[in-house]
Each structure stands twice: as structure tokens, then as C-alpha cells.
Amino acid sequence: MKKKETLIIAVIAIVSVLAIVLMKTTHKASSTVSSDPVSSEVSSAEDNEETEDTTETVEEGSESETEETADPSETKEPTDPASVTVDIYHGNELVKSFNPSIDNVYHITGDYGGLDVEVVDGKWHVTNEECPNHICNGMGWMGPDDIIPISCLPNDVYVIVR
């Protein structure tokens, strides 16, 4: 790979990580906090202990074997697209929010030109982008469980799961 291409990929990775951190801190600051966070943490910890300590005894002949059930934190079920909101930012400004369970195409105008965010079956990707390298299109289809945002640096557009 050439130096220029390597530098572009490194910048995209850094900007993506910064965008995620920015979104997480902005989301935490704007979200409402329960009036008694300690009691909610204690009750959720008790719920987790109850599910982790569940065992099932199976006897075969004279031997008995104990088999533990799977820890719910180890297996993550796919996120339902209807319960997720996806945000499109141009710079630091929120341009559009959408529900990924609704198929649609959203046109966004960026610094370099326009691009479309196509949503189909709970997944989305960038298409018809006006930029020199088309890296955002190459990022492919994203879904509710993906943590890396789609980034179009020339247009200064980011598609992020909230």
C-alpha cells in the first residue's frame, strides 16, 4: 500500500474512534439518570446472580454430573433494528435520524458533494457518494450491532448507531 493510502486509512480510523467517543459522551450527558442509581445497580446485580447460579444435575448410572447453564452475558442476541436509532451527522450537526427497520433512501449533502444512505431490511450503507476515494461505500452494509460508524471524510458525514 502506498503511504498516502495508509495515511488516509489511519485518519479514517482515528476519526471514527473519536466520533464514537464523542457520541458516547454526548449521549450520556443528554440521557436521563434514575433518581436512585445505587438501588437499580443492586437489583440488576441480584438478577444476574440468580441467572448465573442456575445448575442442572444429570445422573448417569452411579455418577452424577453437574452442567451449568450458559451465562447470558456471553451470548449476545442480535439487536432488533426497530429498537435502534441511527444518526447521520454532517460535521458536529445532527442532520437526520432514522429507524433502520423502515426501508428508505436518505440524501445528505456534504462538503464535497452529496451521498445517499440506503436502508434495507434493518441494514444500511452509503451509495451514490460524490467523493474521490469512495471509502465510505467500501465500508459495506452496517447493522444495529456494528460499532464502527460509516465515515465519509471528504463530505464530513458520519452514520452512527445511537
N, C-alpha and C positions, 0 to 999 in steps of 0.2 A: 504494500500500500504506500502511496506517496505521503510525504509529510503533510501536505495540505489536507488530504482526506483524513488522515489520522487526527489532525488538529480539529477539524470540523466535528468528527465523531466525539472527541473528548469534550468539546464545548457543548455539544448537544447533551451528553451525559451529565455534565455539571449543571447545565441549565435545568434539565429535567429533575435532578435531585433537589435543586434549590426551589423549583416550583412546587414539588411535593411538600417540602418543609414549610414553605410559605403558606400553602393551602391548609396544612395540618394546624399550624399555629393560628391562622385566621379563623378556621372552623372551630377550634377550641375556644377562642376568645368570644365568638358570637353565639356559641351554643349555651343553652340554659343549664344551670347546675342545680341538682336537687337540694332541698333545704337541709337535709341531713345525710351527707355523703358517707359518713362512717357507718351508719346503720345499713345502708344499701350495700356497702362493700362486705360487711359481716354476713348479711343474709345470702349474698351471692357466693361467698366462700363456703358457707354451710351447704348450699345447694351443690356445689362442686364436690365437696367431701362425700356427700351421700351418693353421688353417681360414681365416684372413683372407687369406693369401698365395696361395691356390689360384687359378690362372688357366687359361683355356681359349683356345687360339688357333684361329681360324676363317679359312680362306683363301677369298677370292672373286676369281677371275681372278688379276691380278698383285698386288693389295693384300692385306695381312693385317691383321686386326682382332683386338684382344685384348678379351675380355669377362671381367670379374671376377665371381666368384660372390657371392651375397648374403651380407652379414655376418650371422652368426647372432644377434648382439645386437640387430639392427634389427628382425627379425621375431620376435615373441614368440608361441609356440604357446599355445593355451588350456590352463589348468591342469586337470589331471584331478581331478574332485571327490573321488575316492577317496583322493587323496594329501593332502587338506586337512583340517584340523580347525577347526571353528567353535566359539567360546566365547560363552556368554551370561553376562554379569555383572550383578549387582544391587549397585549401589554399587561397592565395591572387591572384592567377594567373587565368586569364580567359582561360578556356580550349576549350569551344565550345559555339557558339551562334546558335540558330535555330529559324526558323519561325514555330509557332505551328499549322499553317494551313496545313503544309506538314507532312503527316504521315510517321514516321520513328522510328528507334531504334538507340540510340547513346550509345556506350560503353565508359565508363570512368574508368580509373584505379586510385584508391585512395591509401591512406596509408596502409589500412588493406587488401584491395583486390579490385576487380572490381565491377561495378554495371552498369546497363543499365537504360537509361531514355527512356521510350516508349511514343511516341506521336501518339494520335489517335483522330481525329475529333476536333482538337483545344484544347485538354486537354492532360496532361502529368502526368506520375507517375514513381516511381522508381521500378524496378523489377530485379530479379536475382542478388541481392546485396550480397556481401560477408562481413558480419559484425555480431557481436554477438547478438544484440537485434532486428534487423530488424525494428527499429522505423521509418526509412525513408520510408519503404514500407507501414507501417501502417498509414502514413500521407495521403495516398489515392491519388485520382486524383485532380490535380490543373488545374485552368484555367486562362485566362488573367485577370480576376477581383480579383483573390486571392492575398492577400498582404503578407501572411506568406510564406517564402521560404521553399522548401524541404531541410532538413538538414540531412546529414549523418556524425555524429561526428567522428566515428572511421576511416572513409575514408577521413575526412576533405573535403567533397564535398557538395556544395550548389547549388541549382537550383533556380534562382531568375528571376522574371519578370522585364524587364528593363523599 
